[in-house]
Structure formats: C-alpha cells, structure tokens
Amino acid sequence: MPVLRGVDEKGNFYRYGKRGEKYYYVTGNTASRTEAKQKADKQGEAIHASKNGVGEKPFDPLDNVEKIKEEKPKRKSPIKKTKVVKKKAVKK
C-alpha cells in the first residue's frame, strides 16, 4: 500500500494505506509536510517488517516461564527438626 494524502475536518494529513494513523501537517509548510510523510512511510515499513517476521519478536508470556521457575526460592521442609536432649542420671 502506498502513503496516501488526505483532508478531513482537522486538516491535511498523510497516512499509510486506508487505515493507518493520520499524521497531520500545516498547509503550506514544506518541512511539516515532509515530516508527516516520513512518519507515514516509517509506519508502512514497520507494518511490512511485522508481516515478514523481521524486527522485534511479539510478546509471548510463556517465554519467561523457565526463568521464573529458576528464580523461585526453594521452600523449606514442613517437618521441623527438633533437638533431642538426654537427661543425666541423678544419684540419690
């Protein structure tokens, strides 16, 4: 899809395709218009990269499962060890 230029009630804008985010620019300002077009173009590149599997990996909650298991402290045994004290024989 190409970068499209359009106009709505807020003003002039560029966007990637028909559903991309609108990047508004000031009418008659070449620098503003160029910046808006570059942002729309960058959005298009990001969309293509995500479709082709290039770039940042999508979030997967199961990726960190093993790391969490390793970091978990070991639980103490529920059985308490008691110290046995021997009584001395008392002479009468």
C-alpha positions as CSV (number, residue, x, y, z in Angstrom):
1,M,0.0,0.0,0.0
2,P,1.2,3.5,-0.7
3,V,1.4,6.5,1.6
4,L,-1.8,8.5,0.9
5,R,-2.5,12.2,1.4
6,G,-5.9,13.3,2.6
7,V,-8.0,16.0,4.1
8,D,-10.6,15.8,6.9
9,E,-12.2,18.2,9.4
10,K,-8.9,18.5,11.4
11,G,-6.8,19.4,8.3
12,N,-4.4,17.9,5.8
13,F,-2.7,14.6,6.6
14,Y,-0.6,11.7,5.3
15,R,-1.2,8.0,6.3
16,Y,-0.1,4.6,5.2
17,G,-2.9,2.9,3.3
18,K,-6.6,3.4,4.2
19,R,-6.4,2.5,7.9
20,G,-3.1,3.8,9.1
21,E,-2.7,6.5,11.7
22,K,-3.1,10.1,10.3
23,Y,-0.1,12.4,10.5
24,Y,-1.3,16.0,10.2
25,Y,0.8,18.8,8.7
26,V,0.4,22.6,8.4
27,T,-0.8,23.6,5.0
28,G,1.9,25.5,3.1
29,N,4.7,24.4,5.4
30,T,7.1,22.2,3.4
31,A,9.0,21.0,6.5
32,S,5.8,20.0,8.3
33,R,4.5,18.2,5.3
34,T,7.8,16.3,4.7
35,E,7.9,15.2,8.4
36,A,4.3,13.9,8.3
37,K,5.1,12.0,5.1
38,Q,8.2,10.4,6.6
39,K,6.2,9.3,9.7
40,A,3.6,7.7,7.5
41,D,6.3,6.0,5.4
42,K,8.0,4.7,8.6
43,Q,4.7,3.3,9.8
44,G,4.5,1.4,6.5
45,E,7.9,-0.1,6.9
46,A,7.0,-1.2,10.4
47,I,3.9,-2.9,9.1
48,H,5.8,-4.7,6.4
49,A,8.5,-5.8,8.9
50,S,5.9,-7.2,11.3
51,K,4.2,-9.2,8.5
52,N,7.5,-10.6,7.2
53,G,8.7,-11.7,10.7
54,V,11.5,-9.1,10.7
55,G,12.2,-7.0,13.7
56,E,11.1,-7.3,17.3
57,K,9.6,-10.6,18.3
58,P,6.0,-10.4,19.5
59,F,5.3,-10.9,23.2
60,D,4.8,-14.4,24.4
61,P,4.0,-14.9,28.1
62,L,5.4,-18.4,28.1
63,D,8.9,-17.2,27.1
64,N,9.7,-16.4,30.7
65,V,8.3,-19.4,32.4
66,E,11.6,-21.2,32.9
67,K,13.3,-18.0,34.1
68,I,10.6,-17.6,36.8
69,K,11.0,-21.2,37.9
70,E,14.7,-20.7,38.4
71,E,14.3,-17.5,40.4
72,K,11.8,-19.0,42.7
73,P,13.3,-19.7,46.2
74,K,13.2,-23.2,47.5
75,R,10.6,-23.9,50.1
76,K,11.7,-25.1,53.4
77,S,10.6,-28.6,54.6
78,P,7.4,-28.6,56.5
79,I,8.9,-31.0,59.1
80,K,10.6,-29.2,61.8
81,K,13.8,-30.8,63.2
82,T,13.9,-30.8,67.0
83,K,16.9,-31.2,69.2
84,V,16.9,-34.2,71.5
85,V,18.3,-33.6,74.9
86,K,19.4,-36.5,77.0
87,K,18.7,-36.4,80.7
88,K,21.5,-37.1,83.1
89,A,21.0,-39.8,85.6
90,V,20.7,-38.3,89.0
91,K,22.2,-40.3,92.0
92,K,20.2,-40.3,95.2
